Amino acid sequence: MEKLYREIIELAPDAILFADREGIIRLWNAGAEALFGFTAAEALGQSLDLIIPEKLRARHWEGYRRVMETGVTHYGKDLLSVPALHRQGTQLSSEFSIVMLRDEMGEVSGVAAILRDVTARWQKEKQLKERIAALEKIASQAAG
C-alpha cells in the first residue's frame, strides 16, 4: 500500500509538498517541480520562502506559526487562493488546500499542501471584470 501512496503523490499533476513545523520543505513531488520550476533536490531542505513572494512572507509566517502553535486552521476544507513564486521570479496565482499532520503525541508536525496553478483563469476573470466595468460606465453615460 505504501508503494501505491508514493506513486499517487509522485505522479499527481498537482503540486504536493510537505513542510515541517519550521516551514522547511520535506516533500516535493513532480507536480511541484512543474509548477514552481525547482527540482526536488533544489527545494528539499529549503524554507517555504522559496515559493512565497517577498511582500507576502511576513503575513504568511504569522499565520503559519499560529497554526503550528494552535493546531487550528481555516483552510483544511476550503481552498485558499494566493500568489506564489516561480523559480524564474515570475508570480503565479495558485489555489491550494492543506492537510495538518500530527505526530504520535497529537502535536502538529507540519502541513501538506496540494496546489494548482490558476493563473490563466484568474487573468480571464480579471479581463471580464474590466470589460464589465467599462460597459457599465458606457451604459451609465448613455442613460445620463
PEJOPE-V742541 format. One record per residue. N is the residue number from 1. RES is the residue in three letters. PSI is psi as a letter, one per 30 degrees, with the letter a starting at -180 (NA if undefined). Layout:
# PEJOPE-V742541
<<N	RES	PSI> <N	RES	PSI>>
This chain:
# PEJOPE-V742541
<<1	MET	e> <2	GLU	e> <3	LYS	e> <4	LEU	e> <5	TYR	e> <6	ARG	e> <7	GLU	e> <8	ILE	e> <9	ILE	e> <10	GLU	e> <11	LEU	f> <12	ALA	k> <13	PRO	f> <14	ASP	l> <15	ALA	k> <16	ILE	k> <17	LEU	l> <18	PHE	k> <19	ALA	k> <20	ASP	a> <21	ARG	e> <22	GLU	f> <23	GLY	g> <24	ILE	k> <25	ILE	k> <26	ARG	f> <27	LEU	k> <28	TRP	j> <29	ASN	l> <30	ALA	e> <31	GLY	e> <32	ALA	e> <33	GLU	e> <34	ALA	e> <35	LEU	e> <36	PHE	f> <37	GLY	f> <38	PHE	k> <39	THR	l> <40	ALA	e> <41	ALA	e> <42	GLU	e> <43	ALA	e> <44	LEU	k> <45	GLY	f> <46	GLN	l> <47	SER	l> <48	LEU	f> <49	ASP	f> <50	LEU	e> <51	ILE	g> <52	ILE	k> <53	PRO	k> <54	GLU	e> <55	LYS	f> <56	LEU	f> <57	ARG	e> <58	ALA	e> <59	ARG	e> <60	HIS	e> <61	TRP	e> <62	GLU	e> <63	GLY	e> <64	TYR	e> <65	ARG	e> <66	ARG	e> <67	VAL	e> <68	MET	e> <69	GLU	e> <70	THR	f> <71	GLY	g> <72	VAL	k> <73	THR	l> <74	HIS	f> <75	TYR	g> <76	GLY	f> <77	LYS	f> <78	ASP	l> <79	LEU	k> <80	LEU	k> <81	SER	k> <82	VAL	l> <83	PRO	k> <84	ALA	l> <85	LEU	k> <86	HIS	l> <87	ARG	e> <88	GLN	f> <89	GLY	f> <90	THR	l> <91	GLN	k> <92	LEU	l> <93	SER	k> <94	SER	l> <95	GLU	k> <96	PHE	l> <97	SER	l> <98	ILE	l> <99	VAL	j> <100	MET	k> <101	LEU	k> <102	ARG	l> <103	ASP	a> <104	GLU	f> <105	MET	f> <106	GLY	g> <107	GLU	k> <108	VAL	k> <109	SER	f> <110	GLY	a> <111	VAL	k> <112	ALA	k> <113	ALA	k> <114	ILE	j> <115	LEU	l> <116	ARG	k> <117	ASP	k> <118	VAL	g> <119	THR	e> <120	ALA	e> <121	ARG	e> <122	TRP	e> <123	GLN	e> <124	LYS	e> <125	GLU	e> <126	LYS	e> <127	GLN	e> <128	LEU	e> <129	LYS	e> <130	GLU	e> <131	ARG	e> <132	ILE	e> <133	ALA	e> <134	ALA	e> <135	LEU	e> <136	GLU	e> <137	LYS	e> <138	ILE	e> <139	ALA	e> <140	SER	e> <141	GLN	e> <142	ALA	e> <143	ALA	f> <144	GLY	NA>>
